[in-house]
Amino acid sequence: MVMWTQFTWNDYKMRWDPKEYGNITNIQLPHEFLWKPDILLFNSADEHFDASFPVNFVVSWNGDVLWAPPGIVKFSCDLSMTWFPFDEQMCFLKYGSWTYTGSKLDLHIDDTGLNERHKMDLSYYVQNGEFDLLATPAERIESTFKDERYIEVFFRMHLKRKTLYYGLNWIVPSVLISISNVLGFTMPSECGEKITLHTADIPGVAPMVAPDVTTWEEVCSSLEKYAISCR
């Protein structure tokens, strides 16, 4: 997923009076010249873990620091394929500090100008061909471990699979082939077209029953339920 994450904080050591410096209200500094919070994506699946691009800081005269690194984010997400292709998935981005406790580094969600349904800025969102993005709620979670507070921020993505492709290429052909098979059994055994009809169905059925290298536990459980109900 191509995205950028915006971080803002206030550094009291970076304040100045614009009147004393030619009315300069903000400056850009290389990322290695200034302190930044060690906030990471905990459920990252990238081989380098942190895939953000090292961009400059934008520092304002009042000490506000803006850091918005872009990157190609890879993260893990548990998929439930029980109702495929009519499934809905809930994935999330989990951010937190790697070393700082909540007493030293507090995290808050800046949802200014955003509604309750979408806590992520989707101004530049590009539609995906596989899923519809229904909602992007966010929440701040505070936990305690060994008498220390830890702050984590979750950005969730509620996804719904687009079913048009599967309906036209899998469901409709399957229904038509099933009807054709039933009609074939109604034909008398001495009818020569009966063999021709069933033979013509084989090329249509073969791709649908071909083994898939990808397996899911949820799919197996749903097939077991189907087998039990058919006995």
ZIFENRA-V72864 format. One record per backbone hydrogen bond with DSSP energy under -1.0 kcal/mol. NH is the residue of the N-H (numbers start at 1). CO is the residue of the C=O. If there is no record, write none. Layout:
BEGIN
nh:co
NH:CO
NH:CO
END
This chain:
BEGIN
nh:co
3:71
5:69
7:67
9:65
11:63
14:11
16:61
20:17
21:18
23:18
24:21
27:59
29:57
33:30
39:37
40:96
42:94
44:41
45:74
49:46
50:48
53:70
55:53
57:29
58:66
59:27
60:64
61:25
63:60
65:9
66:58
67:7
71:3
73:1
76:43
84:81
86:83
89:159
91:157
93:155
95:153
96:40
98:38
102:149
104:101
105:101
111:109
114:111
119:136
125:122
132:160
134:158
136:117
139:154
141:152
143:150
145:148
150:143
152:141
153:95
154:139
155:93
156:137
157:91
158:135
159:89
160:132
161:87
162:130
167:163
168:164
169:165
170:166
171:166
172:167
174:170
175:171
176:172
177:173
178:174
179:175
180:176
181:177
182:178
183:179
184:180
185:181
191:188
194:191
196:192
197:193
198:194
199:195
200:196
205:201
206:202
209:205
220:216
221:217
222:218
223:219
224:220
225:221
226:222
227:223
228:224
229:225
230:226
END
